[in-house]
């Protein structure tokens, strides 16, 4: 039986590493998988290579498409491509809109996929809740996208490009992703771990009380992607899907920090509620981009982890690592 091929674009990032780990640990004897991933920096982190030796690494520049042809020759046409690669820091996108557009809109990746004779690859593309304007609660997938910053605009542009140029796609609008650290620790600070380290020092800190998101536990997002991948591999029915991918709770940064304090037993007096408008972050940020996840639950059958439970699981993993 020939192995089905899964390519994770941005495999050294936070979600990418969790995906690699999960696909590698969960082999289905009925449909064995061949795994590959792309990385931008060279070489890829050794702990990741050691932990998942069966995954083939490929250095790729998504802006130019440099390195994609090597995947064609050494790995072949993927059955599933999961695109996690992005310039995802809104402030950085604001300072360099050209880089944001060239990295976040996957033109070279999609053109490469269209170069294969058969159009039988599913592209799972990670988008963001920041495509929404943020003027109401619980956005639905069909609501108008009115991004307020360059990052959101680049992700809307990416959604349009993917849906116009791919025969089979699933676009996942993800909220803040949180959970345990990766095999090879990522350089960016992770939200729960950062809040824990700050509160552990007994330092009072300001948190926004008036910006709302639906943070998603990383293992839930991985499960969604694995379900969609498995379904495509087993059924090969045309897929053109757009899903909000958030957790079940609409919460502010204050509530996020309070949950960490509650689990750890820190004093909540360290958490000072402030308005988002009181801080100049160098980029406009939407106020309430909480999402309705009814379609996600109906489509995949998963029950997303409540935020408090996800915080407990994240801090337990931090304690044991």
HELIX and SHEET records of a PDB file:
HELIX    1   1 UNK A   14  UNK A   25  1                                  12    
HELIX    2   2 UNK A   46  UNK A   51  1                                   6    
HELIX    3   3 UNK A   68  UNK A   74  1                                   7    
HELIX    4   4 UNK A   90  UNK A   95  1                                   6    
HELIX    5   5 UNK A   97  UNK A  104  1                                   8    
HELIX    6   6 UNK A  107  UNK A  114  1                                   8    
HELIX    7   7 UNK A  129  UNK A  131  5                                   3    
HELIX    8   8 UNK A  150  UNK A  165  1                                  16    
HELIX    9   9 UNK A  191  UNK A  200  1                                  10    
HELIX   10  10 UNK A  218  UNK A  235  1                                  18    
HELIX   11  11 UNK A  253  UNK A  264  1                                  12    
HELIX   12  12 UNK A  268  UNK A  270  5                                   3    
HELIX   13  13 UNK A  276  UNK A  278  5                                   3    
HELIX   14  14 UNK A  294  UNK A  300  1                                   7    
HELIX   15  15 UNK A  307  UNK A  320  1                                  14    
SHEET    1   A 7 UNK A  56  UNK A  59  0                                        
SHEET    2   A 7 UNK A  33  UNK A  39  1                                        
SHEET    3   A 7 UNK A   4  UNK A   9  1                                        
SHEET    4   A 7 UNK A  80  UNK A  83  1                                        
SHEET    5   A 7 UNK A 122  UNK A 128  1                                        
SHEET    6   A 7 UNK A 169  UNK A 174  1                                        
SHEET    7   A 7 UNK A 240  UNK A 245  1                                        
SHEET    1   B 2 UNK A 177  UNK A 178  0                                        
SHEET    2   B 2 UNK A 216  UNK A 217  1                                        
SHEET    1   C 2 UNK A 205  UNK A 208  0                                        
SHEET    2   C 2 UNK A 271  UNK A 274  1                                        
SHEET    1   D 2 UNK A 212  UNK A 213  0                                        
SHEET    2   D 2 UNK A 251  UNK A 252 -1                                        
END                                                                             
